[in-house]
Amino acid sequence: MRGRAFSDKWGKKLDPHWLEMEILDRLHLIQGTHPELIAKEVNVYEDYGIARSFRRGATTQARNKKVDENYINAMNR
């Protein structure tokens, strides 16, 4: 099989935000049906958001490498 791994029924590339929301919606459903897996206090849309995770990871890496905080803030805007 050839083509994109994530595409609509016409073969067009899906927007990454759409994919993220599909994943987060499923996590939210899991949270509601299996609270032993994801606590009720957790905001899955905030805590598991893909973009936020990448930004937080990049910020941590930059701080560990002693990158100036002004550069980190500029990159995160």
ABEGO torsion letter per residue (X at the ends): XBEBABBBAAGBBBBAAAAAAAAAAAAAAAAAABAAABBAABBAAAAABAAAAAAAAAAAAAAAAGBBAAAAAAAAX
